[in-house]
């Protein structure tokens, strides 16, 4: 559980020739805990939230850790009912991503899932996020992260609220 995701993320960075700093730390569940462990400001973290339309639709929204996802915008973009979209349960998160809540990376999931990235993620010089385990994070130059996400074909936009 999770270690496959850690290795997958490391391989994606390697394949794209992106230098990052890998961190191993105490387990974290919240974005606040993660920021403290990494020595970063909360806004530098990237959190990944899995959503479903309660049938067969799945999407991940990546937003700055100090913001919330505006799920109505995600629903609208995917032509989902705004009354049907919801955050995935912990069991669904594990089933779709192979990760526990609090450790889901912004990309590189075991299943192909549409990814939406809030433009606010790029407001910092450095970004940090968990990479499949609550004890493993990465620090990466935000400009390199943007290139990687572009290469991965994510959708950029304004998907967060304060």
Secondary structure in CASP SS format (residue, H / E / C, confidence):
PFRMAT SS
TARGET T0000
AUTHOR 0000-0000-0000
METHOD secondary structure of the structure
MODEL  1
X C 1.00
X C 1.00
X H 1.00
X H 1.00
X H 1.00
X H 1.00
X H 1.00
X H 1.00
X H 1.00
X H 1.00
X H 1.00
X H 1.00
X H 1.00
X H 1.00
X H 1.00
X C 1.00
X C 1.00
X C 1.00
X C 1.00
X E 1.00
X E 1.00
X E 1.00
X E 1.00
X E 1.00
X C 1.00
X C 1.00
X C 1.00
X C 1.00
X C 1.00
X C 1.00
X H 1.00
X H 1.00
X H 1.00
X H 1.00
X H 1.00
X H 1.00
X H 1.00
X H 1.00
X C 1.00
X C 1.00
X C 1.00
X H 1.00
X H 1.00
X H 1.00
X E 1.00
X E 1.00
X E 1.00
X E 1.00
X E 1.00
X E 1.00
X E 1.00
X E 1.00
X C 1.00
X C 1.00
X C 1.00
X C 1.00
X C 1.00
X E 1.00
X E 1.00
X E 1.00
X E 1.00
X E 1.00
X E 1.00
X E 1.00
X C 1.00
X C 1.00
X C 1.00
X E 1.00
X E 1.00
X C 1.00
X H 1.00
X H 1.00
X H 1.00
X H 1.00
X H 1.00
X H 1.00
X H 1.00
X H 1.00
X C 1.00
X C 1.00
X C 1.00
X C 1.00
X C 1.00
X C 1.00
X C 1.00
X E 1.00
X E 1.00
X C 1.00
X C 1.00
X H 1.00
X H 1.00
X H 1.00
X H 1.00
X H 1.00
X H 1.00
X H 1.00
X H 1.00
X C 1.00
X C 1.00
X C 1.00
X C 1.00
X C 1.00
X C 1.00
X C 1.00
X C 1.00
X C 1.00
X C 1.00
X C 1.00
X C 1.00
X C 1.00
X C 1.00
X C 1.00
X C 1.00
X E 1.00
X E 1.00
X E 1.00
X E 1.00
X E 1.00
X H 1.00
X H 1.00
X H 1.00
X H 1.00
X H 1.00
X C 1.00
X C 1.00
X E 1.00
X E 1.00
X E 1.00
X E 1.00
X E 1.00
X C 1.00
X C 1.00
X C 1.00
X C 1.00
X C 1.00
X E 1.00
X E 1.00
X E 1.00
X E 1.00
X E 1.00
X E 1.00
X H 1.00
X H 1.00
X H 1.00
X H 1.00
X H 1.00
X H 1.00
X H 1.00
X H 1.00
X H 1.00
X H 1.00
X C 1.00
X C 1.00
X C 1.00
X E 1.00
X E 1.00
X E 1.00
X C 1.00
X C 1.00
X E 1.00
X E 1.00
X C 1.00
END
